[in-house]
Amino acid sequence: MIRRFVVTEKALRLAEKENKITVIVDRAATKKQIADEIRRLYGAEVEKVNIF
């Protein structure tokens, strides 16, 4: 489901300042599926998922 992490200046700035990560996911993935995958892989609490 998660294909890769985005590593750009903007993505790194968001990670450092706002504790947000940017990932590329399968187009068919829902917000709930993405949140569940992050929780399962990294044990992190997910507050919100934005899809662009």
N, C-alpha and C positions, 0 to 999 in steps of 0.2 A: 504494500500500500504506500509506504513512504519510499519515494524513489531516491531522493538525495537532499542534502542540506544546501541552502543558498549561501555562498560565501562571497559577498560583495561588501564594499565599504558601508553601504546603508544597512545591510543585514547585520554586520558586525557591530555597528553603532547601536542598533536596536537591542542586540543581545547584551551589550555592556551597560547601556543607560536604562533600558526599560525592562530588561530580563525577558525579552521576547525572542523566539526563534522563528526562522523562516525556512520552510521545507517545500519541496516539490512533491506532490502526491498524485495518485491515480485520479483521473478526471471523474470517475464514478464514485469516489469516496465521499461519504457524508461527514458532517461535522462530528457526529458522535463516534463514527469509526476512527477518525483521525485522533480525537481526544483519547479514546480507548487504547489506540496503538502507542501513543506517547506515554501514557500511564504504564502500559505493560513493558515497554522497552526500557524506559528510563526511571520509572518510579516517581515521576514528577506530577505534581498537582496541576491540572489544566483548568484555568479560569475561563478562557474564552478561545474560540477558534474562528478566525476570519478567513474567508475564501475569496480569492480574487480571480 
